[in-house]
Amino acid sequence: MSKKRVSLTLEEELVEKIDAEAEMNNVNRSKQVEAMIRGYLDSRSIKTAVIFCGGEELLSMEEWKGKPVLAHIMDNLELQDIQRAILLTGNNRSEIEDHFGSRYHSMNLEYVSEEQPQGKAAALKKVRKRINATFIALNGHVISDVDLEDMLEVHRDENSLATIALTTVEDPSQYGVAKLKGRKILGFKEKPTSGEEPSRLINAGTYLLEPEMFDKLGDEKLEDLFAQLSDTGELFGYIYGGKWKDFSQ
């Protein structure tokens, strides 16, 4: 990889700390600064995705354009440098694992399953010990091309515990419709009648989550967690206008 020389002006105390780290790691100052910057940038990016792909309908393995829905989802994740995907499966684990194995191109795959699925919240609780940084969670029956870097910028700007991608639909009467104040989600109105919808923005099935949200996660539906976070002002929306296809509809 090519390198470029740059000049930095830093506080003397900070330089002393960098030099101490460099000596401890037996590298020069330049390599130590590079390692520290790389580590910081890595800590600010998303490396792990959790995909909800259980359910009796097996929608994540439904074929579309020559391959399973789940493959389309993982294609987009790989394009955005996700390195690890945890697949939350039900009694369809063997079908999914037989098809995809332990890697999908450059991504490592892990499987967590429930013999008797109890919903997304219960499934998500099973990965608590596997996650210690901001992560993306996705519905395994929805194909989209959400720009995760742009969504993460909104998530960081709002210091959000959870950010939901929101997409616009012509007829929101079959969905939960977001009520917004700026980017803050005040709640969802379920299946509003025509003329009573607070917006045309619905949950697009992509969520940016902080590991601290596990402390608030109960055995209820995932929607109950979002309702709780909207009440405390910790839930935000990322309005998304790209590709979106829900195979449950």
Rosetta blueprint (number, residue, H / E / L):
1 M L
2 S L
3 K L
4 K L
5 R L
6 V L
7 S L
8 L L
9 T L
10 L L
11 E L
12 E H
13 E H
14 L H
15 V H
16 E H
17 K H
18 I H
19 D H
20 A H
21 E H
22 A H
23 E H
24 M H
25 N H
26 N L
27 V L
28 N L
29 R H
30 S H
31 K H
32 Q H
33 V H
34 E H
35 A H
36 M H
37 I H
38 R H
39 G H
40 Y H
41 L H
42 D H
43 S H
44 R H
45 S L
46 I L
47 K L
48 T E
49 A E
50 V E
51 I E
52 F E
53 C L
54 G L
55 G L
56 E L
57 E L
58 L L
59 L H
60 S H
61 M H
62 E L
63 E E
64 W E
65 K L
66 G L
67 K E
68 P E
69 V H
70 L H
71 A H
72 H H
73 I H
74 M H
75 D H
76 N H
77 L H
78 E H
79 L H
80 Q L
81 D L
82 I L
83 Q L
84 R E
85 A E
86 I E
87 L E
88 L E
89 T E
90 G L
91 N L
92 N L
93 R H
94 S H
95 E H
96 I H
97 E H
98 D H
99 H H
100 F H
101 G L
102 S L
103 R E
104 Y E
105 H L
106 S L
107 M E
108 N E
109 L E
110 E E
111 Y E
112 V E
113 S E
114 E L
115 E L
116 Q L
117 P L
118 Q L
119 G L
120 K H
121 A H
122 A H
123 A H
124 L H
125 K H
126 K L
127 V L
128 R H
129 K H
130 R H
131 I L
132 N L
133 A L
134 T L
135 F E
136 I E
137 A E
138 L E
139 N E
140 G L
141 H L
142 V E
143 I E
144 S E
145 D L
146 V L
147 D L
148 L H
149 E H
150 D H
151 M H
152 L H
153 E H
154 V H
155 H H
156 R H
157 D H
158 E L
159 N L
160 S L
161 L L
162 A E
163 T E
164 I E
165 A E
166 L E
167 T E
168 T E
169 V L
170 E L
171 D L
172 P H
173 S H
174 Q H
175 Y L
176 G E
177 V E
178 A E
179 K E
180 L E
181 K E
182 G L
183 R L
184 K E
185 I E
186 L E
187 G E
188 F E
189 K E
190 E E
191 K L
192 P L
193 T L
194 S L
195 G L
196 E L
197 E L
198 P L
199 S L
200 R L
201 L E
202 I E
203 N E
204 A E
205 G E
206 T E
207 Y E
208 L E
209 L E
210 E L
211 P H
212 E H
213 M H
214 F H
215 D H
216 K H
217 L L
218 G L
219 D L
220 E L
221 K L
222 L H
223 E H
224 D H
225 L H
226 F H
227 A H
228 Q H
229 L H
230 S H
231 D H
232 T L
233 G L
234 E L
235 L E
236 F E
237 G E
238 Y E
239 I E
240 Y E
241 G L
242 G L
243 K L
244 W E
245 K E
246 D E
247 F L
248 S L
249 Q L
